[in-house]
Amino acid sequence: MSPHAPASFAPTRIDPVAASASEIIGGPLGRHAGPLRRAARSAWQPAAAVLVGLSSLTVALGVLQKGHCFTKGWNNPDQFWHACYTDLPVSSGLGHAMPYLSGAPHLDQPLVSGVVMWLVGLAVPDGTVSVQQQWYFALWAVLITVMVMALVLVTAASVPRAPWRAAHVALSPVLVLAGLISVDLLGVLLASVALWAWGRNKIYLAGLFMGLAVLARTYPLVLLLAIGLLAVRSGKVGAWARLAGTTLVTCLVVSLPFLVINLDGLLAVYRGWWRGTPSYGSLWMVSGLLGHGLESRLPVLVLLGWLAALVVGALFAFSMDRRPGVAEVSLVMLVIVVVTGKSMPVQAGLWLLPLIALVGLKWRDHLIWAGFEATYFVSVWLYIAGQSKPDRGMPSGLYSVITLLRVAAWLYLLVQVWRVARARPPAITSEHAEQEPAEQEQAEQEAVEQETVEQETVEQETVDQVAAGQELYDEDFLLGSAGEDSSRQVSVDQPPVSHVSADLEPVDLDLDEEADPLAGPMAGAPDQVIVRIS
């Protein structure tokens, strides 16, 4: 990797939305401003420091959004009318009995998330229910602020050549609305650390955090499968096997005491999910609201969704001219899994934020998606509140339309990622190295013939100019001819560089460099297309 980040990676130079937003602090980076010449291992730190500070303000806005419930209490249906509902106060009375043990109160959370919630509950002082809820929410607000700061830091460190991409996490409207609804950010942080470790060739460390992430939230399994597909294309299945093995061992070791003491309590959350009915945000719930209930086929439909994600992810990973990035394949697969799931809660948007940042989507696309997320955020609370007062709540028909529009916004992100990956030029060095000898010889012969024709053309133009009495001593002409002639020489070891579409983010033209910062063990591996779509 080049030790310096190119100047074109400044967000105000490559993103119109970022350029417009920068007007409040003086406008975009000037064309005469030189890039910071720092080592790659530290160049991202100033940007990360700024974004870490700004992320705390974003979380503070989320706390203000929950202000009515914090002062008046989380009561039905008032908390829905004011859109300040959160899962956190419900767990404020966990007491001192550890969940998942015999006799302990049931907690509908995976193991790691449940244990952390229990530990936070130990710090809540005795008092009325309202006071305990306030204390529990306040403690989690502090803890989530720290998690978001760490998440921004890890995201910036994962893409050190473009650390400002972490602004998609630090400044997202989705973080304001959904960040304090549940403990999902714990799983998001653990999964992001796992991706960072994989990108740094720390396979066993990545497996450790991936296992903890799976025990905090189930969705990181999608990330694990995405890495596996790319490992197949790059021929690094052995490295992925070590990652998957470490993930499995971590899950077993952490879960083992609870598996021995109270297996039923540990598996209750997964059985509840399997037996559950379609919930808010799901396409299958919309189907039921429209009179076409699919409850009896729901488990099969969800499994088909995972299968579809695997098939589409494989097609995406195997058919692009250049191997897609880990974050790109993960985002594509995760979108399909979520939109076909039993529920699509408002906090599911948090799962996408680090992937959006790592992919480097334009802020325009982010804000379009976030706009639909905000619309659904308000709609779902009005719909739930309307169950008690139908004349004030949102009707089921309008709620169904908004849910479908939200699903379309998620699919829009998928399409945008696919377009960016498809427009990326192939890895020329790898393709050239794998070229058959006969094809390589033919390509060399054609290059020589083309060079001969161009030289004869230049010589003929020179003769014509002399015959016409034109001066040949013009400096620009001489330098232009020499520069043009030298630039046209074709090297067998370095083929011509393909042009990148103007719609895409400018990139460093070092073709030997791995385009994916999270490639890890796959960096520099042969990049041969497995599925060719003509």
VEXDREN-2710 file (C-alpha; in Angstrom, 1 decimal):
% VEXDREN-2710
k/r/px/py/pz
1/MET/0.0/0.0/0.0
2/SER/1.2/3.4/-0.8
3/PRO/2.4/5.2/2.3
4/HIS/0.5/8.4/1.5
5/ALA/-3.1/9.0/0.9
6/PRO/-3.8/10.7/-2.5
7/ALA/-5.1/14.3/-2.3
8/SER/-8.2/13.2/-4.3
9/PHE/-9.4/11.2/-1.2
10/ALA/-10.5/14.5/0.5
11/PRO/-14.3/14.1/0.8
12/THR/-15.0/17.7/-0.2
13/ARG/-13.2/17.0/-3.5
14/ILE/-15.0/13.8/-4.5
15/ASP/-18.5/14.1/-2.9
16/PRO/-20.8/17.0/-3.9
17/VAL/-22.9/16.7/-0.7
18/ALA/-19.7/16.9/1.4
19/ALA/-18.5/19.8/-0.6
20/SER/-21.8/21.7/0.0
21/ALA/-21.8/20.9/3.7
22/SER/-18.2/22.2/4.0
23/GLU/-19.3/25.7/3.2
24/ILE/-20.0/26.4/6.9
25/ILE/-16.3/25.8/7.7
26/GLY/-14.8/27.6/4.6
27/GLY/-15.7/25.4/1.7
28/PRO/-14.0/22.4/0.0
29/LEU/-10.3/21.8/0.2
30/GLY/-8.5/24.0/-2.3
31/ARG/-6.8/22.7/-5.4
32/HIS/-3.5/24.2/-4.3
33/ALA/-3.6/22.6/-0.8
34/GLY/-1.1/19.8/-0.7
35/PRO/-1.9/16.4/1.0
36/LEU/-0.5/15.7/4.4
37/ARG/2.7/13.7/4.0
38/ARG/2.5/11.3/6.9
39/ALA/3.0/7.6/7.3
40/ALA/0.0/5.5/6.4
41/ARG/-0.2/4.1/10.0
42/SER/-0.9/7.6/11.4
43/ALA/-2.4/9.6/8.5
44/TRP/-5.9/8.6/9.4
45/GLN/-5.7/9.7/13.1
46/PRO/-6.4/13.4/12.8
47/ALA/-9.6/12.7/10.8
48/ALA/-10.6/10.0/13.3
49/ALA/-10.1/12.3/16.2
50/VAL/-12.4/14.9/14.7
51/LEU/-15.1/12.3/13.8
52/VAL/-14.9/10.7/17.3
53/GLY/-15.7/14.1/18.8
54/LEU/-18.5/14.8/16.4
55/SER/-20.0/11.3/17.0
56/SER/-20.6/12.2/20.7
57/LEU/-22.7/15.1/19.5
58/THR/-24.7/12.8/17.3
59/VAL/-25.5/10.5/20.2
60/ALA/-26.4/13.5/22.3
61/LEU/-29.0/14.4/19.8
62/GLY/-30.4/10.9/20.2
63/VAL/-30.6/11.4/23.9
64/LEU/-32.5/14.6/23.4
65/GLN/-34.9/12.8/21.0
66/LYS/-35.7/10.4/23.9
67/GLY/-36.0/13.4/26.4
68/HIS/-39.8/13.2/26.8
69/CYS/-39.8/9.6/27.9
70/PHE/-36.8/10.2/30.1
71/THR/-38.6/12.9/32.1
72/LYS/-42.2/11.6/31.9
73/GLY/-41.5/7.8/31.9
74/TRP/-41.8/5.1/29.3
75/ASN/-45.6/4.6/29.4
76/ASN/-48.0/3.2/26.9
77/PRO/-49.1/4.6/24.5
78/ASP/-47.4/7.9/25.3
79/GLN/-44.0/6.6/24.4
80/PHE/-45.2/5.8/20.9
81/TRP/-47.0/9.1/20.3
82/HIS/-43.7/10.9/21.1
83/ALA/-41.6/8.4/19.2
84/CYS/-39.2/8.0/22.2
85/TYR/-39.7/4.2/22.8
86/THR/-36.6/2.2/23.6
87/ASP/-36.0/-1.4/24.7
88/LEU/-33.5/-0.4/27.3
89/PRO/-35.7/0.7/30.2
90/VAL/-37.6/-2.6/30.0
91/SER/-34.5/-4.4/31.3
92/SER/-33.8/-2.0/34.1
93/GLY/-35.1/-4.4/36.7
94/LEU/-33.0/-7.4/35.9
95/GLY/-31.9/-7.6/39.5
96/HIS/-28.7/-9.5/40.6
97/ALA/-29.5/-12.9/39.1
98/MET/-27.5/-13.6/36.0
99/PRO/-29.6/-14.3/32.9
100/TYR/-29.5/-17.8/31.3
101/LEU/-29.1/-19.5/34.7
102/SER/-31.8/-21.6/36.3
103/GLY/-34.4/-19.5/38.1
104/ALA/-33.2/-16.2/36.6
105/PRO/-35.7/-14.0/34.7
106/HIS/-35.8/-14.6/31.0
107/LEU/-34.0/-12.1/28.7
108/ASP/-34.8/-12.1/25.0
109/GLN/-31.3/-11.3/24.0
110/PRO/-28.3/-13.3/22.7
111/LEU/-25.7/-14.4/25.3
112/VAL/-23.1/-11.6/25.1
113/SER/-25.7/-8.8/24.8
114/GLY/-27.7/-10.3/27.7
115/VAL/-24.6/-10.5/30.0
116/VAL/-23.6/-6.9/29.3
117/MET/-27.1/-5.7/30.0
118/TRP/-27.1/-7.6/33.3
119/LEU/-23.7/-6.0/34.3
120/VAL/-25.1/-2.6/33.5
121/GLY/-28.2/-3.4/35.6
122/LEU/-26.0/-4.1/38.6
123/ALA/-25.0/-0.5/38.7
124/VAL/-28.6/0.7/38.9
125/PRO/-29.4/1.9/42.5
126/ASP/-32.6/0.8/44.3
127/GLY/-35.6/3.0/43.9
128/THR/-38.9/3.3/42.2
129/VAL/-39.4/1.8/38.7
130/SER/-39.2/5.3/37.1
131/VAL/-35.9/6.1/38.8
132/GLN/-34.4/2.7/37.9
133/GLN/-35.4/3.2/34.3
134/GLN/-33.8/6.7/34.2
135/TRP/-30.6/5.3/35.7
136/TYR/-30.5/2.4/33.4
137/PHE/-31.1/4.5/30.3
138/ALA/-28.5/7.1/31.4
139/LEU/-25.8/4.4/32.0
140/TRP/-26.5/2.9/28.6
141/ALA/-26.4/6.3/27.0
142/VAL/-22.9/6.8/28.3
143/LEU/-21.9/3.3/27.3
144/ILE/-23.3/3.7/23.8
145/THR/-21.5/7.0/23.4
146/VAL/-18.2/5.1/24.1
147/MET/-19.2/2.3/21.7
148/VAL/-19.9/4.8/18.9
149/MET/-16.6/6.5/19.5
150/ALA/-14.8/3.2/19.3
151/LEU/-16.8/2.2/16.2
152/VAL/-15.8/5.4/14.4
153/LEU/-12.2/4.8/15.4
154/VAL/-12.2/1.3/14.1
155/THR/-13.9/2.3/10.9
156/ALA/-11.4/5.0/10.2
157/ALA/-8.5/2.6/11.0
158/SER/-10.0/0.0/8.6
159/VAL/-9.7/2.5/5.6
160/PRO/-6.6/4.6/6.5
161/ARG/-6.3/6.0/3.0
162/ALA/-9.8/7.4/3.3
163/PRO/-10.6/7.9/7.0
164/TRP/-13.3/10.5/6.4
165/ARG/-15.5/7.7/5.3
166/ALA/-16.1/7.0/9.0
167/ALA/-18.3/10.2/8.9
168/HIS/-21.0/7.8/7.6
169/VAL/-21.1/6.4/11.1
170/ALA/-20.3/9.5/13.1
171/LEU/-22.8/11.8/11.5
172/SER/-25.6/9.5/10.2
173/PRO/-29.2/10.5/11.0
174/VAL/-29.9/6.8/11.5
175/LEU/-27.6/6.9/14.5
176/VAL/-29.6/9.7/16.1
177/LEU/-32.9/7.9/15.7
178/ALA/-31.9/4.2/16.3
179/GLY/-28.7/4.3/18.3
180/LEU/-30.4/4.3/21.7
181/ILE/-33.3/1.9/21.0
182/SER/-31.4/-1.3/21.8
183/VAL/-28.0/-2.8/22.5
184/ASP/-27.4/-3.6/18.8
185/LEU/-24.3/-1.3/18.6
186/LEU/-22.5/-3.7/20.8
187/GLY/-22.7/-6.4/18.1
188/VAL/-21.9/-3.8/15.4
189/LEU/-18.7/-2.8/17.2
190/LEU/-17.5/-6.4/17.7
191/ALA/-18.2/-7.2/14.1
192/SER/-16.3/-4.1/12.9
193/VAL/-13.3/-5.0/15.0
194/ALA/-13.4/-8.5/13.4
195/LEU/-13.4/-7.0/9.9
196/TRP/-10.5/-4.6/10.9
197/ALA/-8.5/-7.6/12.3
198/TRP/-9.1/-9.6/9.1
199/GLY/-7.9/-6.7/7.0
200/ARG/-4.7/-6.7/9.0
201/ASN/-4.1/-10.4/8.6
202/LYS/-4.9/-11.1/12.3
203/ILE/-7.0/-14.1/11.5
204/TYR/-7.3/-15.6/15.0
205/LEU/-8.1/-12.2/16.5
206/ALA/-10.7/-11.7/13.8
207/GLY/-12.2/-15.1/14.6
208/LEU/-12.3/-14.2/18.3
209/PHE/-14.2/-11.0/17.8
210/MET/-16.4/-12.5/15.1
211/GLY/-17.5/-15.2/17.6
212/LEU/-18.3/-12.6/20.2
213/ALA/-20.2/-10.6/17.6
214/VAL/-22.3/-13.6/16.6
215/LEU/-23.1/-14.2/20.3
216/ALA/-24.2/-10.5/20.6
217/ARG/-26.2/-10.3/17.3
218/THR/-26.8/-13.0/14.7
219/TYR/-26.2/-10.9/11.6
220/PRO/-22.3/-11.2/11.7
221/LEU/-22.8/-14.7/10.2
222/VAL/-23.5/-12.9/7.0
223/LEU/-20.1/-11.2/7.1
224/LEU/-18.4/-14.5/7.7
225/LEU/-20.1/-16.0/4.7
226/ALA/-19.2/-13.0/2.5
227/ILE/-15.5/-13.4/3.4
228/GLY/-15.8/-17.1/2.6
229/LEU/-17.1/-16.4/-0.9
230/LEU/-14.3/-14.0/-1.6
231/ALA/-11.8/-16.5/-0.2
232/VAL/-13.0/-19.0/-2.8
233/ARG/-12.4/-16.6/-5.6
234/SER/-8.9/-15.7/-4.3
235/GLY/-7.9/-19.2/-3.5
236/LYS/-7.5/-18.4/0.3
237/VAL/-10.0/-21.0/1.6
238/GLY/-7.5/-22.1/4.2
239/ALA/-7.3/-18.7/5.7
240/TRP/-11.1/-18.5/5.8
241/ALA/-11.3/-21.9/7.4
242/ARG/-9.0/-20.7/10.2
243/LEU/-11.3/-17.7/10.7
244/ALA/-14.5/-19.8/10.7
245/GLY/-12.9/-22.3/13.0
246/THR/-11.8/-19.7/15.5
247/THR/-15.3/-18.1/15.4
248/LEU/-16.9/-21.5/16.1
249/VAL/-14.4/-22.3/19.0
250/THR/-15.1/-18.8/20.5
251/CYS/-18.8/-19.4/20.4
252/LEU/-18.5/-22.8/22.0
253/VAL/-16.0/-21.7/24.7
254/VAL/-18.0/-18.6/25.8
255/SER/-21.3/-20.5/25.7
256/LEU/-20.1/-23.7/27.3
257/PRO/-20.8/-22.9/31.0
258/PHE/-24.4/-21.9/30.1
259/LEU/-24.8/-24.9/27.9
260/VAL/-24.0/-27.1/30.8
261/ILE/-25.9/-25.3/33.5
262/ASN/-29.1/-24.3/31.6
263/LEU/-29.2/-25.2/28.0
264/ASP/-32.9/-24.4/27.7
265/GLY/-32.4/-20.8/29.0
266/LEU/-29.6/-20.2/26.5
267/LEU/-31.5/-21.5/23.5
268/ALA/-34.8/-19.9/24.4
269/VAL/-34.0/-16.7/22.5
270/TYR/-33.4/-18.7/19.3
271/ARG/-36.4/-20.9/19.7
272/GLY/-38.5/-17.8/20.2
273/TRP/-37.2/-16.3/17.0
274/TRP/-37.9/-19.5/15.1
275/ARG/-41.5/-19.8/16.4
276/GLY/-42.2/-16.1/16.1
277/THR/-44.7/-14.5/13.8
278/PRO/-43.9/-11.7/11.3
279/SER/-43.1/-8.5/13.1
280/TYR/-42.8/-4.8/12.4
281/GLY/-41.0/-3.8/9.2
282/SER/-41.2/-7.3/7.6
283/LEU/-42.5/-7.9/4.1
284/TRP/-44.3/-10.9/5.6
285/MET/-46.2/-8.6/8.0
286/VAL/-47.2/-6.4/5.2
287/SER/-48.5/-9.5/3.4
288/GLY/-50.6/-10.3/6.4
289/LEU/-52.0/-6.7/6.7
290/LEU/-53.0/-7.0/3.0
291/GLY/-54.9/-10.2/3.7
292/HIS/-52.3/-12.7/2.5
293/GLY/-50.9/-14.2/5.7
294/LEU/-47.9/-16.5/5.3
295/GLU/-47.3/-17.4/8.9
296/SER/-47.4/-21.2/8.2
297/ARG/-44.6/-20.8/5.6
298/LEU/-42.6/-18.2/7.4
299/PRO/-39.6/-20.4/8.5
300/VAL/-39.2/-21.6/5.0
301/LEU/-39.4/-18.1/3.5
302/VAL/-36.7/-16.9/5.9
303/LEU/-34.4/-19.8/5.0
304/LEU/-35.0/-19.1/1.4
305/GLY/-34.0/-15.5/2.0
306/TRP/-30.7/-16.7/3.4
307/LEU/-30.3/-19.0/0.5
308/ALA/-31.0/-16.1/-1.9
309/ALA/-28.4/-14.0/-0.1
310/LEU/-25.8/-16.7/-0.6
311/VAL/-26.6/-17.2/-4.3
312/VAL/-26.7/-13.4/-5.1
313/GLY/-23.5/-12.9/-3.0
314/ALA/-21.7/-15.7/-4.9
315/LEU/-22.8/-14.2/-8.2
316/PHE/-21.6/-10.8/-7.1
317/ALA/-18.3/-12.1/-5.7
318/PHE/-17.5/-14.4/-8.6
319/SER/-18.6/-12.4/-11.7
320/MET/-17.1/-8.9/-11.3
321/ASP/-14.1/-8.1/-13.5
322/ARG/-12.2/-7.3/-10.3
323/ARG/-12.8/-9.0/-7.0
324/PRO/-15.3/-6.9/-4.9
325/GLY/-14.4/-5.8/-1.4
326/VAL/-15.4/-7.6/1.8
327/ALA/-17.7/-4.7/2.8
328/GLU/-19.3/-4.7/-0.6
329/VAL/-20.3/-8.4/-0.7
330/SER/-21.3/-8.2/3.0
331/LEU/-23.6/-5.3/2.4
332/VAL/-25.3/-6.9/-0.6
333/MET/-25.9/-10.2/1.3
334/LEU/-27.0/-8.4/4.5
335/VAL/-29.6/-6.3/2.6
336/ILE/-31.2/-9.5/1.2
337/VAL/-31.2/-11.3/4.6
338/VAL/-32.7/-8.3/6.4
339/VAL/-35.5/-7.5/3.9
340/THR/-36.6/-11.2/3.8
341/GLY/-36.4/-11.7/7.6
342/LYS/-39.2/-12.1/10.1
343/SER/-38.7/-8.6/11.3
344/MET/-37.0/-5.5/10.1
345/PRO/-36.7/-3.3/13.2
346/VAL/-35.7/0.4/13.1
347/GLN/-32.3/-0.5/14.7
348/ALA/-31.4/-2.8/11.8
349/GLY/-30.1/0.3/10.0
350/LEU/-27.2/0.4/12.5
351/TRP/-25.9/-2.8/11.0
352/LEU/-25.4/-1.1/7.6
353/LEU/-23.6/2.0/8.8
354/PRO/-20.0/0.6/9.1
355/LEU/-20.4/-1.2/5.8
356/ILE/-21.7/2.0/4.0
357/ALA/-18.6/3.7/5.4
358/LEU/-16.2/1.0/4.4
359/VAL/-17.7/0.8/0.9
360/GLY/-17.4/4.5/0.5
361/LEU/-20.9/5.2/-0.9
362/LYS/-21.8/8.8/-1.8
363/TRP/-23.5/10.9/0.9
364/ARG/-26.4/11.4/-1.6
365/ASP/-27.1/7.7/-1.5
366/HIS/-26.7/7.6/2.3
367/LEU/-29.1/10.5/2.9
368/ILE/-31.7/9.0/0.5
369/TRP/-31.7/5.8/2.4
370/ALA/-31.7/7.6/5.8
371/GLY/-34.7/9.7/4.7
372/PHE/-36.8/6.6/4.2
373/GLU/-35.4/5.2/7.5
374/ALA/-36.6/8.4/9.3
375/THR/-40.0/8.2/7.7
376/TYR/-40.5/4.7/8.8
377/PHE/-39.2/5.5/12.3
378/VAL/-42.1/7.9/12.8
379/SER/-44.6/5.7/11.0
380/VAL/-44.1/2.5/13.0
381/TRP/-44.6/4.3/16.3
382/LEU/-47.8/6.0/15.0
383/TYR/-49.0/2.6/13.7
384/ILE/-48.4/0.9/17.1
385/ALA/-50.0/3.7/19.0
386/GLY/-53.0/3.5/16.7
387/GLN/-53.7/0.1/18.0
388/SER/-55.1/1.8/21.2
389/LYS/-56.6/4.8/19.4
390/PRO/-57.3/4.0/15.7
391/ASP/-58.7/7.5/15.0
392/ARG/-55.2/9.1/15.8
393/GLY/-52.9/6.4/14.6
394/MET/-51.6/5.5/11.2
395/PRO/-53.8/3.2/9.2
396/SER/-52.4/-0.2/8.2
397/GLY/-52.6/0.6/4.5
398/LEU/-50.4/3.7/4.7
399/TYR/-48.0/1.8/7.1
400/SER/-47.7/-1.0/4.5
401/VAL/-46.8/1.5/1.8
402/ILE/-44.2/3.2/3.9
403/THR/-42.7/-0.2/4.8
404/LEU/-42.5/-1.2/1.1
405/LEU/-40.8/2.1/0.3
406/ARG/-38.3/1.5/3.1
407/VAL/-37.5/-2.0/1.7
408/ALA/-37.0/-0.3/-1.7
409/ALA/-34.5/2.1/-0.2
410/TRP/-32.5/-0.8/1.2
411/LEU/-32.5/-2.4/-2.2
412/TYR/-31.4/0.9/-3.7
413/LEU/-28.2/0.7/-1.6
414/LEU/-27.6/-2.8/-2.9
415/VAL/-27.9/-1.6/-6.5
416/GLN/-25.5/1.3/-5.9
417/VAL/-22.9/-1.0/-4.4
418/TRP/-23.3/-3.4/-7.4
419/ARG/-22.9/-0.5/-9.9
420/VAL/-19.7/0.7/-8.2
421/ALA/-18.1/-2.8/-8.2
422/ARG/-19.2/-3.5/-11.8
423/ALA/-17.6/-0.2/-13.1
424/ARG/-14.3/-1.0/-11.4
425/PRO/-11.5/-1.9/-13.9
426/PRO/-10.0/-5.4/-13.7
427/ALA/-6.8/-6.2/-11.9
428/ILE/-4.6/-5.9/-15.0
429/THR/-1.4/-7.2/-13.4
430/SER/-3.1/-10.4/-12.2
431/GLU/-4.9/-11.0/-15.5
432/HIS/-1.7/-10.3/-17.5
433/ALA/0.3/-12.7/-15.3
434/GLU/-2.3/-15.5/-15.9
435/GLN/-2.5/-14.9/-19.7
436/GLU/-1.8/-17.9/-21.8
437/PRO/1.6/-17.9/-23.6
438/ALA/0.0/-17.9/-27.1
439/GLU/-2.3/-15.0/-26.2
440/GLN/0.5/-13.1/-24.6
441/GLU/2.7/-13.5/-27.7
442/GLN/-0.1/-12.4/-29.9
443/ALA/-0.7/-9.3/-27.6
444/GLU/3.0/-8.4/-27.8
445/GLN/3.0/-8.7/-31.6
446/GLU/0.0/-6.5/-31.9
447/ALA/1.6/-3.9/-29.6
448/VAL/4.8/-3.9/-31.7
449/GLU/2.7/-3.5/-34.9
450/GLN/0.7/-0.6/-33.4
451/GLU/3.9/1.1/-32.3
452/THR/5.4/0.8/-35.8
453/VAL/2.3/2.3/-37.4
454/GLU/2.3/5.2/-35.0
455/GLN/6.0/5.9/-35.6
456/GLU/5.5/5.8/-39.4
457/THR/2.6/8.3/-38.9
458/VAL/4.8/10.7/-36.9
459/GLU/7.6/10.5/-39.5
460/GLN/5.2/11.1/-42.4
461/GLU/3.8/14.2/-40.5
462/THR/7.3/15.5/-40.0
463/VAL/8.1/15.1/-43.8
464/ASP/4.9/16.8/-44.7
465/GLN/5.7/19.7/-42.4
466/VAL/9.2/20.1/-43.8
467/ALA/7.8/20.1/-47.3
468/ALA/5.4/22.8/-46.4
469/GLY/8.1/25.0/-45.0
470/GLN/7.0/24.7/-41.4
471/GLU/9.4/25.3/-38.6
472/LEU/10.5/22.2/-36.6
473/TYR/12.2/24.1/-33.9
474/ASP/9.1/25.0/-31.9
475/GLU/9.8/23.8/-28.4
476/ASP/6.2/22.8/-27.7
477/PHE/6.1/20.7/-30.9
478/LEU/9.4/19.0/-30.1
479/LEU/8.5/18.2/-26.5
480/GLY/5.0/17.2/-27.5
481/SER/6.3/14.7/-30.1
482/ALA/8.8/13.3/-27.7
483/GLY/6.4/13.0/-24.9
484/GLU/3.7/11.5/-27.1
485/ASP/6.1/9.0/-28.6
486/SER/7.5/7.9/-25.3
487/SER/4.0/7.6/-23.8
488/ARG/2.9/5.4/-26.7
489/GLN/5.6/2.9/-26.2
490/VAL/4.0/-0.4/-25.0
491/SER/5.7/-2.4/-22.3
492/VAL/5.2/-6.1/-22.2
493/ASP/5.5/-6.1/-18.4
494/GLN/3.1/-3.1/-17.9
495/PRO/0.0/-2.9/-20.1
496/PRO/-1.8/0.3/-20.7
497/VAL/-3.9/1.5/-17.7
498/SER/-7.6/1.4/-18.1
499/HIS/-9.6/4.6/-17.5
500/VAL/-11.9/4.9/-14.5
501/SER/-15.4/6.2/-14.9
502/ALA/-15.8/9.8/-14.0
503/ASP/-18.8/8.9/-11.8
504/LEU/-16.6/7.0/-9.4
505/GLU/-14.3/8.1/-6.6
506/PRO/-10.8/8.8/-8.0
507/VAL/-8.4/6.1/-7.0
508/ASP/-4.7/5.6/-7.0
509/LEU/-3.6/4.2/-10.3
510/ASP/-1.2/1.8/-8.8
511/LEU/-2.6/-1.4/-10.2
512/ASP/-0.4/-3.6/-8.1
513/GLU/-2.1/-2.3/-5.0
514/GLU/-5.0/-4.2/-3.4
515/ALA/-8.2/-2.2/-3.9
516/ASP/-10.0/-3.7/-0.9
517/PRO/-8.5/-2.4/2.5
518/LEU/-10.2/-5.4/4.2
519/ALA/-8.7/-8.0/1.9
520/GLY/-6.3/-9.2/4.5
521/PRO/-4.9/-12.7/3.5
522/MET/-6.5/-12.3/0.1
523/ALA/-4.5/-9.2/-0.8
524/GLY/-2.3/-9.8/-3.8
525/ALA/-3.9/-13.2/-4.5
526/PRO/-4.8/-14.2/-8.1
527/ASP/-8.1/-12.5/-9.2
528/GLN/-9.6/-14.8/-11.8
529/VAL/-13.3/-14.4/-12.7
530/ILE/-15.2/-17.6/-11.8
531/VAL/-18.6/-16.8/-13.3
532/ARG/-18.6/-15.0/-16.6
533/ILE/-21.8/-13.1/-17.5
534/SER/-21.8/-12.2/-21.2
END
